[in-house]
Amino acid sequence: MLNVAIKKQFASNGRASFALDAAFTANQGITVLFGASGSGKTTTLRSIAGMVTPDEGRISLGDAVYFDSVARVNLAMQKRRVGFVFQDYLLFPHLTATENVAYGAKARHDQHRRQHVDDLLKLVGVDYAAGRRPAELSGGEQQRVALARALASDPAILLLDEPLSAVDVTTRSRLLDEIVEVQRKTAIPFLYVTHSPADAVRIGDSLLVMAEGSIVQEGKPLEVFNAPLNVPAARVVGTENVLVGRVAGHQPEEGISIVELGACRMVIPYSHLAEGSRVTLGIRAEDIIISRERVSRTSARNLLAGNVRHLLRDGESIELVADCGVDLKVRITPQAEHALELAPGVEIYLLIKASSCHILS
């Protein structure tokens, strides 16, 4: 089990520019550290590896203490038994795949090193390219060699810093499965940094959401993405609608509460908050359905009348902003835009399940 509780202050031109204040526990399996660029993910990994020295705190893996500011312990990188896969792989260009991996296994005796290297290249599925140099390898093959090199020193934990950012979508999908398989075979904890929700859900056994240098939520990936518990977490995981209102009443027999949001009311799952309490709700844009007609029979507890304020194209999807007394963002497809004849000013109805309304604070 990895235990981290560290603080680190960074300054620029004599002024504080960023503060890391992270505390979390990572168990066996793959723990995903998720957040936007600049949130402190890489700094956290580098602190665990010994590349960055925290100002205070403690880092331990099982019985091994890597850093303890009170006890004045700060193990050197080479003594921490930490494997690190960098975003740009950092393979030696003049060495073959075998030689790159052998460099990571340099602590082993020569008679055992070659077999160990061969086993690792086979484990990550790139043994056929053992004699090739990095320039002769594809991005996916380079990633596999980097993974094998990180495992060559028999680490007690493996840190992966956005290792798939440079590969295409098809290769990325295949490598995600391979990383999961390697973790299961090695049975050591992996701490995997990404800002991709798809990657996080695909491989994560647990998820740590990071924002502005702190862990703001942790849990099972799907649970966190579907129900962020606070505003910072909602911002990070992509809950586009964050609304502030007051509790207007409760209907415990139906398992619902009513929240007043300016000019509209929203039905949410039953809450123990007192009437009149201020509450912040989060609703994901893809959890809202649009209709051009009032629907009389539906399982959605919220039917809000409004109109299209504007449409913003975003790659293969469209973000629609609807004025329903409050502005709500809705994610739709170009096909839906065409079929519903959506345009600014068009009257619409928004259908939202009570279960899609999450209390953030």
Salt bridges, closest charged atoms under 4 A:
ASP55 OD1 - LYS8 NZ 3.68
ASP68 OD2 - ARG58 NE 2.92
ASP110 OD1 - ARG113 NH2 3.27
ASP118 OD1 - ARG114 NE 3.11
GLU141 OE2 - ARG132 NH1 3.75
ASP154 OD2 - ARG108 NH2 2.59
ASP154 OD1 - HIS116 NE2 3.77
GLU162 OE1 - HIS195 ND1 2.94
ASP177 OD2 - ARG202 NH2 3.10
GLU178 OE1 - ARG144 NE 2.80
GLU181 OE2 - LYS185 NZ 3.89
ASP199 OD2 - ARG172 NH2 2.66
ASP205 OD1 - ARG184 NH2 3.37
GLU254 OE1 - ARG301 NH2 2.83
GLU260 OE2 - ARG265 NH2 3.49
GLU286 OE2 - ARG284 NH2 2.78
ASP314 OD2 - ARG331 NH1 3.44
GLU319 OE2 - ARG331 NH2 3.79
ASP323 OD2 - ARG309 NH2 3.28
ASP327 OD1 - ARG309 NE 3.14
GLU337 OE1 - ARG313 NH2 2.90
